[in-house]
Amino acid sequence: MSRASIPSLRAAALAGLLLSASGVAAPADTPLYRYVDPLVGTGNDDQGDTVPGPTLPAGSIHPSPETLTGSNAGYDPAAPLSGFAQLHTQGSGGRTTYGTFLVSPQTGEPQFDEAQHLSPKADEAAAADRYAVTLSRYGIKAEVTPAANAALYRFAYPTGTPAGAPATMVFDITRKIRGELGSAGADVTLDPVRGRIVGRVRTKDYWNPANVDIWFVAQLDRTPTKWGIRNGDTVQAGATSASVPADTKLAAWWQFDAGKPVMMKMAVSFTSAERAAELLAEDIPGWDFDAVRRNAQTTWNRELSRVTIDGVGAADKRRFYTALYHTTIQPRDRTRDQAPADRATPHWDDYYTLWDTYHTGFPLMSLLRPSVYAGNAASIIRTFERFGAAHTAFIAGRNYHVGQGGDEVDNVLGEGLIRGVPNIDWKKAAEVSLHNAYEERRPRYLIDGYFGVGDKSPEPDNQRARSGSSTPAFALNDFYAGKLAAAAGKPDDAAALLKRAGNWRNVWNKDAASDGYTGFIIPRYPDGRFQNLDPKIGWDGKKYENVGFYEGTAWVYSYTMLHDLPGMIAAMGGRDRFVERLRHALDTNLIDITNEPSFATPWLFSDVGRPDLASYWANRIYQRFTPDAYPGDEDNGAMSSHYVFNRIGLFPKLTTDLFYLHAPHQPRSTIMLEDGKTFTITARNWKPGRIYIASATLDGRPLTTPFVRQADITGGGTLALTLADKPTTWGR
């Protein structure tokens, strides 16, 4: 996880670290957006796969620098830059997607192949409101600041460029991440008189296999002096339009007199070129770079103030507010990027995927941004009404039934119901979930009550569903679907589905043994036999050749029946044996504590009266989040929301309206709720290493259980904790 290659922009962060180490608190009047460091988590999938460029909360556009090596976010901190693309996804593994519409500022004759116009970088500065860098090869200082659907660029070309080295800008229309060709057809039109380019690509070989049309409109602040198009391998100087078939490169270019810094603004639309032009005019009507940047600052200050931490230094705040920043980037709000008749209904996009984000991302949203949660629910319902299904991955406006676990749409809707998220049409939400329960579950599950070894995933490629992971996932889906059915006034469906929620027992092999413990989730063949496998064998954290499980093992998935903890504990031999076994699993690294299936596992200690052990493991997990990286793929807010919860001393107890309690990592945290109320968590005797709760009060009343309800938080109030250096008996 070396960061030696990252330029000296880290000096400010290093200063913050020194302040924190010396115990000097960060200045109270520092705007919160200044703590955000988008370079945290950049690199590979062991560090986060985050996007270094700036965006707004849930912004549709996300401009960012591109390299030819590195993560699925399109960026390698150690590599030279090829330009700036307009769309990115945060922390998604697997097949690459986006990196769409590359803009490459150059000097001299246009270079189209990315390997031929790479530039070393200098003076790189990444922030929530702006990204800036100098392309050393060309002496060009490039800056970009975001609006919701558009971005404003400023390029300072070198003055006095020698003859034959004009100011040039190339638009690569058909590339995607890492410079790969990702086009099922594209077209472009230049309007030199207006200084405008309009382009479209029909995507191909993106993460979602659906081919999707995406348009852009780019506007220059001056009239170009030369222009042209590269069609395939043919460069056509002076050409103003072209269309290419699938798997054919398409690029455009223009040149101009540089003089003062060149301004270029660009909008992207998933609806039409006309809508891209309208969004450009709406979001950035003029050329005031600083005004757009100030709006980003104001927007991020407002968003980041939803949770504040106090009593720690600048380095801690940098890490916390960067994580909070990352929690709000995806899913993306594309409500305005719709046909006029559809804009009254929220349209949220780019779920990569709900399998990742229902554990911590949506529970955090239910606390901090319930209106956004309601908007996502309305968008899911609208997707179902439009397409006849709403699947776990909804990307670029299209469903993709991935099959990583089950039908996680049910989990998102069900958690919203249980946690009391307001302004959701629960009858319509139940229709979505009931369709999943009766139509989308795999046939064998509907007939025999389990997903069999060899049964096919719903997605056409990269088969992921497994008997040992999908069966308990479907059972959890059934629990949520049953709750939604009850809320919609369908008691018969509710009873049937809540009974079906016990189907995890169909893949529980009481005779399976490992390390002296018996009883595990084990994959089962269609003929009823259990697969003969070692419960430790399966996902190793790197490859998808899972044995019976998706990203897990029998040890991992045997702790995932969160909707039936009494049944799970009894199946493992009762409370004492459960505690002993869970301690062994964690102590011997049999649980991948930073991967989604095991996010909640360490907190299960609190369900059996050992919150001291939950606090111990919460701290162990917290230490896995380094100053510059996440302990794996950020997964579109999954890891960052996990960090936010861990930091403030809460963790969602899924399938309930509760949050687990553990020791926070600062003396004071304040949650600012949407209605203006505040909930404060204090630990007056906090100090680093004091990781256990000795006593607690909620609004002055003694609290003896290691949980608080959602309503306790959303109603406003104060949770006061007293901490201890050593394990205590509180909450047992």
C-alpha positions in Angstrom: 0.0 0.0 0.0 2.9 2.3 -0.6 2.0 5.9 -1.4 5.6 7.0 -2.2 4.6 7.8 -5.8 1.9 10.3 -4.8 3.2 13.9 -5.4 4.0 16.4 -2.7 0.4 17.6 -2.5 0.3 15.3 0.5 2.3 18.0 2.4 -0.9 19.5 3.8 -2.2 16.1 4.8 1.2 15.3 6.5 0.9 18.6 8.4 -2.5 17.4 9.6 -1.1 14.1 10.7 1.6 15.9 12.7 -1.0 18.1 14.3 -3.1 15.1 15.2 -0.1 13.2 16.6 0.8 16.1 18.8 -2.7 16.3 20.1 -3.4 19.7 18.5 -7.0 20.0 17.4 -7.9 21.2 14.0 -9.1 24.8 13.7 -12.8 24.9 14.5 -13.5 27.4 11.7 -11.9 25.2 8.9 -14.6 24.7 6.2 -15.4 21.0 6.2 -14.8 20.5 2.4 -11.2 21.3 3.0 -10.7 18.1 4.9 -11.7 16.0 2.0 -8.8 14.3 0.2 -10.1 12.4 -2.9 -6.7 10.7 -3.3 -7.6 8.6 -0.3 -8.4 5.1 -1.6 -6.9 5.7 -5.1 -4.8 2.9 -6.4 -5.9 -0.7 -6.8 -8.7 -2.8 -5.3 -6.7 -3.4 -2.1 -6.8 0.3 -1.4 -10.3 1.4 -2.5 -10.5 2.1 -6.2 -11.8 5.6 -5.5 -12.0 8.4 -8.0 -9.6 11.4 -7.5 -11.6 13.9 -9.5 -14.3 16.2 -8.0 -18.0 15.7 -8.1 -21.1 17.0 -6.2 -23.1 14.8 -3.9 -24.7 12.1 -6.1 -23.5 14.2 -9.1 -24.3 12.7 -12.5 -21.0 13.8 -14.0 -17.7 12.9 -12.3 -14.7 14.3 -14.2 -11.4 12.8 -13.3 -7.9 12.2 -14.6 -7.2 9.0 -16.6 -4.2 6.7 -16.8 -3.6 3.6 -18.8 -2.9 1.5 -15.8 -4.5 1.2 -12.4 -7.9 0.5 -10.9 -11.4 0.4 -12.3 -11.6 4.1 -11.4 -9.2 4.7 -14.2 -6.4 6.1 -12.2 -3.0 5.0 -11.1 -1.3 7.5 -8.7 2.2 6.5 -10.1 1.3 6.7 -13.8 1.3 9.5 -16.4 -2.0 11.1 -17.4 -3.8 10.7 -20.7 -6.5 13.3 -20.1 -9.8 13.7 -18.3 -12.9 11.5 -18.6 -16.4 12.6 -17.6 -18.0 9.5 -16.1 -16.6 7.1 -13.4 -17.7 4.5 -10.9 -16.3 4.4 -7.4 -14.8 1.2 -6.1 -16.4 -1.3 -8.5 -14.4 -4.5 -9.3 -14.7 -6.8 -12.2 -15.2 -5.6 -15.8 -14.3 -1.9 -16.4 -17.0 0.7 -17.1 -17.1 4.4 -17.9 -14.0 6.5 -18.4 -16.2 7.9 -21.1 -15.5 11.0 -23.3 -11.8 11.6 -22.7 -10.6 15.2 -23.1 -6.8 15.5 -23.8 -5.2 19.0 -23.8 -2.1 19.0 -25.9 0.3 21.2 -27.8 1.3 20.6 -31.4 -0.4 18.3 -33.9 -3.2 16.2 -32.3 -2.2 12.8 -30.9 -5.0 10.3 -30.7 -3.6 7.1 -29.4 -3.4 7.4 -25.6 0.0 5.8 -25.3 1.3 8.6 -27.6 0.0 11.5 -25.6 0.7 10.5 -22.0 2.2 13.2 -19.8 4.0 13.1 -16.5 2.2 15.2 -13.9 3.3 17.9 -11.4 1.6 20.0 -8.7 -1.4 17.6 -8.5 -4.1 18.9 -6.1 -7.2 16.9 -5.5 -10.1 18.3 -3.5 -13.9 18.1 -3.2 -14.4 21.3 -5.2 -11.6 21.1 -7.8 -8.9 18.9 -9.3 -5.8 20.6 -10.7 -2.6 19.3 -12.2 0.2 20.4 -14.5 0.8 18.2 -17.6 4.6 18.4 -17.6 5.0 17.2 -21.1 3.0 20.1 -22.5 3.4 22.7 -19.7 -0.4 22.9 -19.5 -2.1 23.6 -16.1 -5.4 21.8 -16.1 -8.2 22.4 -13.7 -11.8 21.2 -13.4 -14.7 22.0 -11.1 -18.1 20.2 -11.1 -21.8 21.0 -11.3 -24.5 18.3 -11.0 -24.5 17.3 -14.7 -21.7 19.4 -16.2 -18.1 20.3 -15.5 -16.1 23.5 -16.2 -12.5 23.1 -17.3 -9.7 25.7 -17.3 -6.5 25.1 -19.3 -3.6 27.4 -19.0 -1.5 26.6 -22.1 2.1 27.8 -22.1 2.7 31.2 -23.6 5.0 31.7 -26.5 4.6 28.2 -27.8 7.1 27.6 -30.7 6.0 27.6 -34.3 4.3 24.3 -35.1 3.0 23.7 -31.6 -0.5 25.2 -31.4 -2.9 24.8 -28.5 -4.8 21.6 -29.2 -7.6 19.6 -27.6 -8.5 16.0 -28.5 -11.9 14.4 -27.7 -11.8 10.6 -27.6 -15.4 9.5 -27.9 -15.2 5.7 -28.0 -12.7 4.8 -25.3 -13.4 3.5 -21.8 -11.2 2.8 -18.7 -7.6 2.0 -19.4 -7.9 3.2 -23.0 -9.9 0.2 -24.1 -12.3 0.5 -27.0 -15.8 0.3 -25.7 -18.2 1.3 -28.5 -21.1 -0.3 -30.4 -21.2 2.8 -32.6 -20.6 6.5 -32.2 -21.0 9.8 -33.9 -19.7 13.4 -33.5 -20.5 16.8 -34.9 -18.4 19.9 -34.7 -19.7 23.5 -34.9 -16.6 25.6 -35.3 -18.5 28.9 -35.5 -20.0 28.3 -32.1 -17.0 26.4 -30.7 -19.1 23.4 -29.8 -18.8 19.7 -30.2 -21.7 17.2 -29.8 -21.0 13.4 -29.5 -22.6 10.1 -28.7 -21.3 6.6 -28.0 -23.3 3.4 -27.7 -21.5 1.6 -24.9 -20.1 -1.9 -25.3 -18.4 -4.2 -22.9 -19.1 -2.1 -19.9 -19.9 -3.7 -16.5 -23.6 -3.8 -17.3 -23.7 -5.7 -20.6 -26.6 -3.6 -21.9 -25.7 -1.2 -24.7 -26.6 2.3 -23.7 -26.4 5.6 -25.6 -24.6 8.4 -23.8 -24.2 12.0 -25.3 -22.0 14.9 -24.5 -22.0 18.6 -25.4 -18.7 20.5 -25.1 -18.5 24.3 -25.5 -15.3 26.4 -25.9 -15.1 30.0 -24.8 -13.5 31.0 -28.1 -13.6 30.1 -31.8 -11.3 27.4 -32.9 -8.8 28.1 -35.7 -8.5 24.5 -36.9 -10.5 21.3 -36.4 -11.0 17.8 -37.6 -12.0 14.2 -37.0 -10.3 10.9 -36.7 -12.5 8.1 -38.2 -11.0 4.7 -37.5 -7.3 5.3 -38.4 -8.0 8.1 -40.9 -7.5 11.7 -39.8 -9.7 14.1 -41.7 -8.6 17.8 -41.1 -11.5 20.2 -41.5 -14.2 17.5 -41.2 -17.2 18.5 -39.0 -19.1 15.2 -38.7 -18.7 11.5 -38.7 -20.4 8.2 -37.7 -18.6 4.9 -37.1 -19.9 1.4 -36.6 -19.1 -0.9 -33.6 -15.5 -1.4 -32.6 -14.3 1.5 -34.5 -12.4 4.4 -32.9 -13.8 7.9 -33.2 -12.2 11.2 -32.0 -12.4 14.9 -32.8 -10.0 17.7 -32.3 -9.7 21.4 -32.5 -7.0 24.0 -32.1 -7.1 27.6 -31.1 -5.2 30.7 -30.1 -4.5 30.1 -26.4 -3.6 33.5 -24.9 -5.4 33.7 -21.6 -6.5 30.4 -20.0 -8.9 28.4 -22.3 -12.3 27.6 -20.8 -14.3 24.6 -21.8 -17.5 23.3 -20.3 -19.0 19.9 -20.9 -22.3 18.2 -20.0 -23.2 14.5 -20.3 -26.7 13.1 -20.8 -28.1 9.5 -20.9 -31.3 10.9 -22.6 -30.3 12.9 -25.7 -27.9 15.5 -27.1 -30.6 18.1 -26.7 -30.9 17.3 -23.0 -27.1 17.5 -22.6 -27.2 21.0 -24.1 -30.0 22.0 -21.8 -28.2 20.7 -18.8 -25.1 22.5 -19.8 -27.0 25.8 -20.0 -28.8 25.2 -16.7 -25.8 24.1 -14.7 -23.1 26.4 -16.0 -24.6 29.3 -17.9 -21.5 31.4 -17.9 -17.7 31.1 -17.6 -17.1 31.9 -13.9 -14.8 29.1 -12.8 -14.7 30.4 -9.2 -18.5 30.7 -9.0 -18.9 27.1 -10.0 -16.2 26.1 -7.5 -17.8 28.1 -4.7 -21.1 26.4 -5.3 -19.3 23.0 -4.9 -17.7 24.2 -1.7 -21.1 25.4 -0.3 -22.8 22.1 -1.4 -20.1 20.0 0.2 -20.0 22.0 3.4 -23.8 21.5 3.8 -23.5 17.7 3.0 -20.5 17.1 5.3 -22.1 18.9 8.2 -24.6 16.1 8.6 -22.1 14.4 10.9 -19.4 16.3 12.7 -16.6 15.0 15.0 -14.8 17.1 17.6 -11.9 16.7 19.9 -9.4 15.2 17.5 -6.8 16.6 15.1 -6.7 17.5 11.4 -5.5 14.1 10.3 -8.5 12.4 11.9 -10.9 14.9 10.4 -9.3 14.5 7.0 -9.9 10.7 7.2 -13.4 11.0 8.5 -14.7 13.7 6.2 -13.1 12.0 3.2 -15.0 8.9 4.1 -18.2 10.8 4.6 -17.6 12.4 1.2 -17.3 9.0 -0.4 -20.6 7.8 1.1 -22.5 10.4 -0.9 -21.1 10.0 -4.4 -23.1 7.0 -5.5 -25.8 6.2 -6.3 -26.1 9.1 -8.7 -29.1 11.4 -9.0 -30.1 11.6 -12.7 -33.6 12.9 -12.1 -33.1 16.0 -14.2 -31.6 13.9 -17.0 -34.9 12.5 -18.2 -37.6 13.4 -20.6 -39.8 16.2 -19.3 -42.7 13.9 -18.5 -40.5 11.8 -16.2 -38.7 14.5 -14.2 -41.3 14.5 -11.4 -40.2 11.0 -10.4 -36.7 10.6 -8.8 -34.2 8.7 -11.0 -31.3 7.3 -9.1 -28.7 5.4 -11.0 -25.4 3.5 -10.9 -26.0 0.8 -8.2 -22.7 -1.2 -8.2 -24.4 -3.0 -6.5 -27.1 -3.2 -3.8 -25.4 -6.4 -2.6 -22.6 -4.1 -1.5 -24.5 -1.2 -0.1 -27.5 -2.5 1.8 -25.3 -3.5 4.7 -24.0 0.0 5.7 -24.6 2.5 2.8 -28.4 2.5 2.9 -28.6 2.3 6.8 -26.4 5.4 7.0 -28.6 7.1 4.4 -31.7 6.3 6.5 -30.2 8.4 9.3 -28.5 11.2 7.5 -30.5 11.6 4.3 -33.9 9.9 4.6 -35.3 12.0 1.8 -32.6 10.6 -0.5 -33.5 7.1 0.7 -37.2 7.8 -0.2 -36.1 9.1 -3.6 -34.1 5.9 -4.2 -37.1 3.8 -3.2 -39.3 5.8 -5.6 -36.8 5.3 -8.3 -36.7 1.5 -7.7 -40.5 1.4 -7.9 -40.4 3.4 -11.1 -37.8 1.0 -12.6 -40.1 -1.9 -11.7 -43.1 -0.2 -13.3 -41.1 0.6 -16.4 -39.2 -2.6 -17.0 -41.2 -5.2 -15.1 -38.3 -5.7 -12.7 -35.9 -3.8 -10.5 -32.6 -5.7 -10.1 -29.6 -5.6 -7.8 -27.6 -3.6 -10.3 -29.2 -0.7 -12.1 -26.5 1.0 -14.2 -26.7 3.7 -16.8 -30.5 3.4 -16.7 -30.6 -0.3 -17.3 -31.2 -3.3 -15.1 -28.6 -6.0 -14.6 -29.6 -9.0 -12.5 -26.1 -9.9 -11.2 -26.9 -12.8 -8.8 -24.1 -12.1 -6.3 -26.4 -13.2 -3.5 -30.2 -12.8 -3.9 -32.6 -10.0 -4.7 -31.1 -7.2 -2.6 -33.7 -4.7 -3.8 -35.9 -6.4 -1.1 -33.3 -5.7 1.5 -33.1 -2.0 0.7 -36.9 -1.6 0.6 -37.4 -3.7 3.7 -34.7 -1.9 5.8 -36.4 1.4 4.9 -39.7 0.1 6.1 -38.3 -1.3 9.4 -36.3 1.9 10.0 -39.3 4.1 9.4 -38.0 6.0 6.4 -40.9 8.5 5.6 -42.6 9.3 2.3 -42.3 5.9 0.7 -45.3 4.2 -0.9 -45.1 0.9 0.9 -47.9 -0.8 -1.2 -46.0 -0.1 -4.3 -42.7 -1.1 -2.7 -44.4 -4.4 -1.7 -45.3 -5.0 -5.3 -41.7 -4.9 -6.2 -40.6 -7.2 -3.5 -43.5 -9.7 -4.0 -42.6 -9.9 -7.7 -39.0 -10.8 -6.7 -40.3 -13.3 -4.1 -42.5 -15.2 -6.6 -40.9 -14.5 -10.0 -37.2 -13.7 -9.6 -36.1 -16.4 -7.1 -34.5 -19.3 -8.8 -37.0 -22.1 -9.7 -35.4 -24.7 -7.4 -35.6 -22.3 -4.5 -39.4 -21.8 -5.1 -40.0 -25.6 -5.3 -37.4 -27.2 -3.0 -36.5 -24.3 -0.8 -32.8 -24.0 -1.7 -30.5 -22.9 -4.5 -28.7 -26.0 -5.8 -25.1 -26.7 -6.7 -24.9 -26.1 -10.5 -28.0 -23.9 -10.7 -27.5 -20.9 -13.0 -27.2 -17.3 -11.9 -29.6 -14.9 -13.6 -26.9 -12.9 -15.3 -25.7 -14.3 -18.8 -22.0 -14.3 -18.0 -19.7 -14.4 -15.0 -21.9 -16.8 -13.1 -21.8 -15.9 -9.4 -24.7 -17.4 -7.5 -23.8 -20.3 -5.3 -25.9 -22.7 -3.3 -24.2 -21.8 0.0 -24.5 -18.1 -0.4 -27.6 -17.6 -2.4 -29.9 -19.8 -0.3 -29.4 -17.8 2.9 -29.6 -14.6 0.8 -33.0 -15.6 -0.6 -34.1 -16.5 2.9 -33.1 -13.0 4.1 -34.9 -11.5 1.0 -38.0 -13.5 2.0 -37.9 -12.0 5.5 -37.9 -8.4 4.1 -40.6 -9.3 1.5 -42.7 -10.7 4.3 -42.4 -7.5 6.3 -43.3 -5.4 3.2 -46.3 -7.7 2.4 -47.6 -7.2 6.0 -47.2 -3.4 5.7 -49.2 -3.6 2.4 -52.1 -5.4 4.0 -51.3 -8.9 2.6 -51.2 -11.1 5.6 -51.3 -14.4 3.7 -48.2 -13.4 1.7 -46.5 -12.2 4.8 -47.1 -15.4 6.6 -45.9 -17.5 3.7 -42.7 -15.5 3.1 -41.8 -15.2 6.8 -42.0 -19.0 6.9 -39.9 -19.2 3.8 -37.3 -17.1 5.6 -36.4 -20.3 7.4 -35.1 -21.9 4.2 -31.5 -21.3 5.3 -32.0 -24.5 7.3 -32.2 -26.4 4.0 -28.4 -25.8 3.5 -27.4 -26.2 7.1 -25.5 -29.4 7.5 -25.4 -30.2 11.2 -22.8 -32.8 10.7 -20.2 -30.6 8.8 -17.2 -30.1 11.0 -14.2 -27.8 11.2 -11.7 -27.0 13.9 -13.8 -28.9 16.5 -17.1 -27.1 15.7 -20.1 -28.7 14.0 -22.9 -27.3 11.9 -22.3 -25.1 8.9 -24.0 -23.7 5.8 -22.9 -26.2 3.1 -23.9 -26.1 -0.6 -26.4 -28.8 -1.5 -26.8 -30.7 -4.8 -30.2 -30.9 -6.6 -30.6 -34.5 -5.4 -30.3 -33.4 -1.8 -26.8 -34.4 -1.0 -24.5 -31.9 0.7 -21.3 -30.9 -1.1 -18.3 -32.5 0.4 -16.0 -29.6 1.1 -13.8 -28.1 3.8 -15.7 -25.2 5.5 -12.6 -23.2 5.2 -12.4 -23.5 1.4 -13.7 -20.9 -0.9 -13.2 -17.2 -1.6 -9.6 -16.2 -0.9 -10.1 -12.5 -1.4 -8.7 -12.3 -4.9 -10.4 -14.6 -7.3 -14.0 -15.5 -8.3 -13.5 -19.3 -8.5 -15.6 -19.7 -5.4 -16.4 -23.1 -4.1 -20.0 -23.1 -3.2 -20.1 -19.5 -2.1 -19.8 -16.0 -3.5 -16.9 -14.2 -1.9 -17.0 -16.4 1.1 -16.7 -19.8 2.8 -18.9 -21.9 5.0 -17.3 -20.2 8.0 -18.3 -16.8 6.6 -21.8 -17.6 5.5 -22.8 -19.5 8.6 -23.0 -16.1 10.4 -25.3 -14.4 7.8 -28.8 -15.3 9.0 -29.3 -11.9 10.5 -33.0 -12.3 10.4 -33.0 -15.4 12.6 -30.3 -14.9 15.2 -31.9 -17.2 17.8 -32.2 -20.0 15.2 -28.6 -19.5 14.1 -27.2 -19.4 17.7 -29.2 -22.5 18.6 -27.9 -24.3 15.5 -24.3 -23.6 16.7 -24.9 -25.1 20.1 -26.3 -22.2 22.1 -25.0 -18.9 23.5 -21.8 -20.1 25.2 -20.7 -22.3 22.3 -21.6 -19.4 19.9 -19.4 -17.0 21.7 -16.5 -19.5 21.8 -16.9 -20.3 18.2 -17.1 -16.7 17.0 -14.0 -15.8 19.0 -12.2 -18.7 17.3 -13.4 -17.7 13.9 -12.2 -14.1 14.3 -9.0 -14.9 16.1 -7.9 -17.3 13.4 -8.8 -15.0 10.5 -11.6 -17.3 9.2 -13.9 -14.3 8.8 -13.1 -11.7 6.1 -14.2 -8.8 8.4 -13.8 -6.1 5.7 -15.9 -7.9 3.0 -19.6 -7.3 2.9 -20.9 -10.7 3.9 -19.0 -10.3 7.2 -19.6 -6.6 7.9 -22.0 -7.4 10.7 -20.4 -10.6 12.1 -18.2 -9.1 14.8 -21.1 -7.1 16.3 -23.0 -10.4 16.8 -21.2 -10.6 20.1 -23.6 -7.9 21.4 -26.6 -10.1 20.6 -25.3 -12.7 23.1 -24.3 -10.3 25.9 -20.7 -9.6 25.0 -20.5 -6.0 23.8 -17.0 -5.9 25.1 -15.9 -8.3 22.4 -17.9 -6.3 19.8 -16.0 -3.2 20.9 -12.7 -5.0 20.7 -13.4 -6.2 17.1 -14.8 -2.8 16.0 -11.5 -1.3 17.0 -9.6 -4.1 15.2 -11.5 -3.3 12.0 -11.1 0.4 12.5 -7.3 -0.1 12.4 -7.6 -1.7 9.0 -8.6 1.7 7.5 -5.2 3.4 7.0 -4.8 7.2 6.5 -4.6 6.8 2.8 -6.6 3.7 1.9 -9.6 1.5 2.5 -9.0 -2.2 3.3 -10.4 -3.3 -0.1 -12.8 -2.0 -2.8 -14.7 1.0 -1.6 -17.7 -0.5 -3.3 -19.6 2.7 -4.0 -20.0 3.8 -0.4 -19.9 0.4 1.4 -16.5 0.7 2.9 -16.7 4.5 3.6 -20.1 4.2 5.4 -18.7 1.3 7.4 -15.9 3.6 8.5 -18.3 6.4 9.4 -20.4 4.1 11.5 -17.3 2.6 13.2 -15.8 6.0 13.9 -18.9 7.4 15.7 -19.7 4.3 17.7 -22.7 3.0 15.9 -23.3 0.0 13.6 -26.6 -1.0 12.0 -28.3 -4.2 13.3 -29.9 -5.3 10.0 -33.5 -6.6 10.0 -34.3 -4.3 13.0 -34.6 -0.7 13.8 -31.6 -0.9 16.1 -28.0 0.2 16.0 -25.2 -1.6 17.9 -23.1 0.5 20.3 -19.3 0.3 20.6 -16.7 2.8 21.8 -16.4 5.8 19.4 -13.0 7.2 18.2 -13.4 10.8 19.3 -14.8 12.6 22.3 -17.8 14.0 20.5 -19.9 13.3 17.4 -23.0 15.1 16.3 -25.6 13.9 13.8 -27.6 16.7 12.2 -30.9 15.3 11.2 -32.9 16.5 8.2 -35.6 18.1 10.3 -33.0 20.2 12.2 -32.8 18.0 15.3 -29.4 16.8 16.6 -28.2 13.6 18.1 -24.9 13.8 20.1 -22.6 11.0 21.1 -20.2 12.0 23.9 -17.3 10.2 25.5 -16.0 12.7 28.0 -13.2 10.5 29.2 -12.2 9.4 25.7 -8.6 8.9 24.8 -6.9 6.7 22.1 -6.9 3.0 23.1 -9.9 3.4 25.5 -12.1 1.1 23.5 -14.7 -0.3 25.9 -17.9 1.1 27.2 -18.2 1.2 31.0 -21.5 2.9 31.3 -24.0 4.8 29.1 -27.0 7.1 29.4 -29.5 8.1 26.8 -30.9 11.6 27.4 -29.9 11.2 31.1 -31.5 7.8 31.6 -29.2 4.8 32.3 -28.8 2.6 29.3 -28.0 -1.0 30.1 -28.3 -2.7 26.6 -25.7 -2.2 23.8 -28.3 -0.8 21.4 -30.2 2.3 20.5 -33.2 2.5 18.3 -33.4 4.5 15.1 -36.2 6.6 16.7 -33.9 7.4 19.6 -31.5 9.0 17.1 -34.0 10.6 14.8 -35.9 12.1 17.7 -32.7 14.0 18.8 -30.9 13.8 22.1 -27.7 12.8 23.7 -26.0 9.4 24.2 -23.3 9.9 26.9 -20.7 7.2 27.2 -18.0 6.5 29.8 -15.2 4.5 28.4 -12.6 2.1 29.9 -9.2 0.7 28.9 -10.2 -2.9 29.8 -13.2 -5.0 29.1 -16.2 -4.3 31.3 -19.5 -6.0 32.2 -21.7 -3.2 30.8 -24.4 -4.4 28.5 -23.9 -8.1 29.3 
